[in-house]
Amino acid sequence: MLLITGATGNVGREAMRLLGDRAAGLSRDPARNTPLETIAHVEAVLYSPRAATPELLTRAAERGAKRVVVLSAATVTHPVGDPRFIAEFTAAEQAAQRSGLEWTILRCTDFAANALAWAPQLRRGGVVRGAHAAAVTSTVDERDVAAVAVRALLEPEHAGRTYLLTGPQPLTQAAKVDAIGRATGRELSFAEIAPEQARQGMLAAGLPAEIPDRLLGSLADYARAPGPASTTVADVLGRPARTFAEWATDHAEQFR
Ligand SMILES: NC(=O)c1ccc[n+]([C@@H]2O[C@H](COP(=O)([O-])OP(=O)(O)OC[C@H]3O[C@@H](n4cnc5c(N)ncnc54)[C@H](OP(=O)(O)O)[C@@H]3O)[C@@H](O)[C@H]2O)c1
């Protein structure tokens, strides 16, 4: 059995779908959780640092696990934003490397699904109010991250490899909003506001302080210099990485 931590999240959900009955998912929701103790044999673990602790790797190894695939972040080698989040991902990578399991590390850029944070504003009107319109990243489609993760869970040749996973195209935030506009057939725009105003808006919308802390420092850095880009998704999967425009088309309903 392949053990998926963060099974209800963006990547975990897609990994569960791709793996079907070969996968068991962990969740804080008892209705969606398969307790580790009930799994006779674990082959490999998809390790989401937000959803699991290193102790889980020890318990999985006790149930036979041979491999771990870590959902890490590009910021480990291309540092942006608040150092505490870099430290968090670095610690997760090190925990996997010390676990005694064969490991594969997936250092991901920002997920396309992060754009869903704009959905409430875009459903209310045609404008995203946010900081750093010119911040450039090669956003990766979380379904591609899951597809690479599944390969690494199943195929031993990815052991000991660290992959930088990005989308195929560097885009500003404003260009991403344009792409959502084209996908939804609406005239949409990005209106730049001061970072502090953006922070207050997120807090007023009920988001925990961690969200603006994670986001705003990174965006400020990506406005100064574009985030990294790689061809790894296509290299591993043997097909092109999904574009942000494809993601927007597939999620258009959520912005209407
Ligand atoms: N979003 C990005 O741009 C990005 C970029 C690079 C790396 N990553 C990393 O990739 C991993 C997967 O991201 P994702 O977007 O697929 O997952 P996610 O939606 O952020 O979280 C996955 C699952 O973890 C559980 N979870 C969330 N917050 C938690 C908390 N505070 N404590 C314990 N469990 C929690 C939730 O599951 P239950 O409610 O079912 O327990 C959630 O569905 C994360 O570790 C993330 O840090 C994300």
The ligand as an SDF file (V2000), in Angstrom:
LIG
                    3D

 48 52  0  0  0  0  0  0  0  0999 V2000
    0.9260   25.5620   -2.1060 N   0  0  0  0  0  0  0  0  0  0  0  0
    2.1400   25.7320   -2.5770 C   0  0  0  0  0  0  0  0  0  0  0  0
    2.3740   26.6300   -3.3950 O   0  0  0  0  0  0  0  0  0  0  0  0
    3.2540   24.8160   -2.1470 C   0  0  0  0  0  0  0  0  0  0  0  0
    4.5170   24.9780   -2.7320 C   0  0  0  0  0  0  0  0  0  0  0  0
    5.5480   24.1270   -2.3380 C   0  0  0  0  0  0  0  0  0  0  0  0
    5.3040   23.1420   -1.3960 C   0  0  0  0  0  0  0  0  0  0  0  0
    4.0580   23.0160   -0.8380 N   0  0  0  0  0  0  0  0  0  0  0  0
    3.8560   21.9440    0.1580 C   0  0  0  0  0  0  0  0  0  0  0  0
    3.2460   20.8480   -0.4880 O   0  0  0  0  0  0  0  0  0  0  0  0
    2.4870   20.1160    0.4930 C   0  0  0  0  0  0  0  0  0  0  0  0
    1.1450   19.7660   -0.1050 C   0  0  0  0  0  0  0  0  0  0  0  0
    0.4390   20.9600   -0.3780 O   0  0  0  0  0  0  0  0  0  0  0  0
   -1.1060   20.8810   -0.6920 P   0  0  0  0  0  0  0  0  0  0  0  0
   -1.5060   22.2310   -1.1690 O   0  0  0  0  0  0  0  0  0  0  0  0
   -1.3970   19.6860   -1.4850 O   0  0  0  0  0  0  0  0  0  0  0  0
   -1.6450   20.5640    0.7270 O   0  0  0  0  0  0  0  0  0  0  0  0
   -2.5310   21.4040    1.6980 P   0  0  0  0  0  0  0  0  0  0  0  0
   -3.8580   21.5300    1.0360 O   0  0  0  0  0  0  0  0  0  0  0  0
   -1.8500   22.6050    2.1650 O   0  0  0  0  0  0  0  0  0  0  0  0
   -2.6150   20.4420    2.9480 O   0  0  0  0  0  0  0  0  0  0  0  0
   -2.7480   19.0490    2.8090 C   0  0  0  0  0  0  0  0  0  0  0  0
   -3.5730   18.5170    3.9310 C   0  0  0  0  0  0  0  0  0  0  0  0
   -2.8640   18.6520    5.1390 O   0  0  0  0  0  0  0  0  0  0  0  0
   -3.7790   18.7720    6.1890 C   0  0  0  0  0  0  0  0  0  0  0  0
   -3.4100   19.9660    6.9370 N   0  0  0  0  0  0  0  0  0  0  0  0
   -3.5020   21.2550    6.5660 C   0  0  0  0  0  0  0  0  0  0  0  0
   -3.0790   22.0830    7.5320 N   0  0  0  0  0  0  0  0  0  0  0  0
   -2.6910   21.2820    8.5370 C   0  0  0  0  0  0  0  0  0  0  0  0
   -2.1740   21.5120    9.8180 C   0  0  0  0  0  0  0  0  0  0  0  0
   -1.9440   22.7460   10.2760 N   0  0  0  0  0  0  0  0  0  0  0  0
   -1.8850   20.4460   10.6020 N   0  0  0  0  0  0  0  0  0  0  0  0
   -2.1040   19.1900   10.1570 C   0  0  0  0  0  0  0  0  0  0  0  0
   -2.6230   18.9100    8.9410 N   0  0  0  0  0  0  0  0  0  0  0  0
   -2.9020   19.9520    8.1560 C   0  0  0  0  0  0  0  0  0  0  0  0
   -5.1580   18.8710    5.5850 C   0  0  0  0  0  0  0  0  0  0  0  0
   -5.7330   17.6010    5.6130 O   0  0  0  0  0  0  0  0  0  0  0  0
   -6.8640   17.1530    6.6790 P   0  0  0  0  0  0  0  0  0  0  0  0
   -7.7080   18.3450    6.9920 O   0  0  0  0  0  0  0  0  0  0  0  0
   -7.5950   16.1010    5.9220 O   0  0  0  0  0  0  0  0  0  0  0  0
   -6.1150   16.6170    7.8390 O   0  0  0  0  0  0  0  0  0  0  0  0
   -4.8670   19.2480    4.1560 C   0  0  0  0  0  0  0  0  0  0  0  0
   -5.8550   18.8230    3.2580 O   0  0  0  0  0  0  0  0  0  0  0  0
    2.3870   20.9710    1.7500 C   0  0  0  0  0  0  0  0  0  0  0  0
    3.2250   20.4190    2.7470 O   0  0  0  0  0  0  0  0  0  0  0  0
    2.9120   22.3290    1.2950 C   0  0  0  0  0  0  0  0  0  0  0  0
    3.5900   22.9810    2.3390 O   0  0  0  0  0  0  0  0  0  0  0  0
    3.0340   23.8190   -1.2050 C   0  0  0  0  0  0  0  0  0  0  0  0
  1  2  1  0
  2  3  2  0
  2  4  1  0
  4  5  1  0
  4 48  2  0
  5  6  2  0
  6  7  1  0
  7  8  2  0
  8  9  1  0
  8 48  1  0
  9 10  1  0
  9 46  1  0
 10 11  1  0
 11 12  1  0
 11 44  1  0
 12 13  1  0
 13 14  1  0
 14 15  2  0
 14 16  1  0
 14 17  1  0
 17 18  1  0
 18 19  2  0
 18 20  1  0
 18 21  1  0
 21 22  1  0
 22 23  1  0
 23 24  1  0
 23 42  1  0
 24 25  1  0
 25 26  1  0
 25 36  1  0
 26 27  1  0
 26 35  1  0
 27 28  2  0
 28 29  1  0
 29 30  1  0
 29 35  2  0
 30 31  1  0
 30 32  2  0
 32 33  1  0
 33 34  2  0
 34 35  1  0
 36 37  1  0
 36 42  1  0
 37 38  1  0
 38 39  2  0
 38 40  1  0
 38 41  1  0
 42 43  1  0
 44 45  1  0
 44 46  1  0
 46 47  1  0
M  CHG  2   8   1  16  -1
M  END
$$$$
